[in-house]
Amino acid sequence: MVEAGLNEFVSTATILERHLGAADWLVGSHVTYADFRVACVLPFADLAGLPLADFPHIAAWHARLMDIPSWRNPFAGLEAPELPPIRTGTG
C-alpha cells in the first residue's frame, strides 16, 4: 500500500510539477486557498518519504509557502500525538 501511495504521489506530482514550471501559484498570480489546500501534506513530506527532491518546481513552491509566517507551522495549537522521529539512512 505504501508503494502504491508513493506511485500515486509521483504520478500526480508530475502534473503539478509541470504546472508549477510555468506558474508560481496554482491559480492566478498570487497565493490562494488552493495552494494551501494542495500543500497541506508537504509539512509531512520527509516523514512520509515523499521524493520532493525529484520535483524542483514543487520544492520551490513549498519554499514560497514557507516564506508566509502563518504557514511555517500551520498546525500550531492543534491537539495531535507527537510524530515519531524521522529515520535517516538505511539502518
C-alpha positions as CSV (number, residue, x, y, z in Angstrom):
1,M,0.0,0.0,0.0
2,V,2.9,2.4,0.8
3,E,4.4,1.7,-2.6
4,A,1.1,2.3,-4.3
5,G,0.7,5.6,-2.4
6,L,4.2,6.7,-3.4
7,N,3.5,5.8,-7.1
8,E,0.3,7.8,-6.9
9,F,2.2,10.8,-5.4
10,V,4.8,10.6,-8.2
11,S,2.0,10.5,-10.9
12,T,0.1,13.5,-9.5
13,A,3.3,15.4,-8.6
14,T,4.4,15.1,-12.2
15,I,1.3,17.0,-13.2
16,L,1.8,19.6,-10.5
17,E,5.5,19.9,-11.4
18,R,4.6,20.7,-15.0
19,H,2.1,23.4,-13.9
20,L,4.5,25.0,-11.5
21,G,7.1,25.1,-14.1
22,A,5.1,27.9,-15.8
23,A,3.5,29.5,-12.7
24,D,4.4,30.4,-9.2
25,W,1.0,29.6,-7.7
26,L,-1.8,27.1,-8.6
27,V,-4.4,29.8,-9.6
28,G,-3.5,33.2,-10.9
29,S,-0.5,35.3,-9.9
30,H,-1.0,35.2,-6.1
31,V,-1.2,32.6,-3.4
32,T,-4.8,31.3,-2.9
33,Y,-6.7,28.8,-0.8
34,A,-5.9,26.2,-3.5
35,D,-2.2,26.5,-2.7
36,F,-2.7,25.8,1.0
37,R,-5.2,23.0,0.4
38,V,-2.9,21.2,-2.0
39,A,0.2,21.8,0.0
40,C,-1.2,20.6,3.3
41,V,0.7,17.3,3.1
42,L,4.1,19.0,2.5
43,P,4.9,19.5,6.2
44,F,5.0,15.7,6.4
45,A,6.9,15.1,3.2
46,D,10.1,13.9,5.0
47,L,8.2,11.7,7.4
48,A,6.2,10.2,4.5
49,G,9.3,9.7,2.4
50,L,7.9,11.8,-0.5
51,P,10.6,12.4,-3.1
52,L,10.3,16.2,-3.3
53,A,13.9,16.4,-4.5
54,D,12.7,14.9,-7.7
55,F,10.3,17.8,-8.2
56,P,12.2,21.1,-8.0
57,H,9.3,23.3,-9.0
58,I,7.2,21.8,-6.2
59,A,10.0,22.3,-3.8
60,A,10.4,25.9,-4.8
61,W,6.6,26.4,-4.5
62,H,6.8,24.9,-1.0
63,A,9.6,27.3,-0.1
64,R,7.4,30.2,-1.3
65,L,4.7,29.0,1.0
66,M,7.2,28.6,3.9
67,D,8.0,32.3,3.4
68,I,4.5,33.1,4.7
69,P,4.9,33.3,8.5
70,S,1.5,31.7,9.4
71,W,2.2,28.7,7.1
72,R,5.5,27.8,8.7
73,N,3.6,25.9,11.4
74,P,0.1,25.6,10.1
75,F,-0.9,23.1,12.7
76,A,0.2,25.0,15.8
77,G,-2.4,24.8,18.6
78,L,-3.9,21.6,17.3
79,E,-4.0,18.6,19.7
80,A,-2.2,15.7,18.0
81,P,0.1,13.0,19.1
82,E,3.8,13.6,18.8
83,L,5.2,12.4,15.5
84,P,7.9,9.8,15.6
85,P,11.5,10.9,14.7
86,I,12.4,10.7,11.1
87,R,14.8,7.9,10.4
88,T,17.8,8.7,8.2
89,G,19.9,6.3,6.4
90,T,19.1,2.7,5.8
91,G,19.8,1.3,9.3
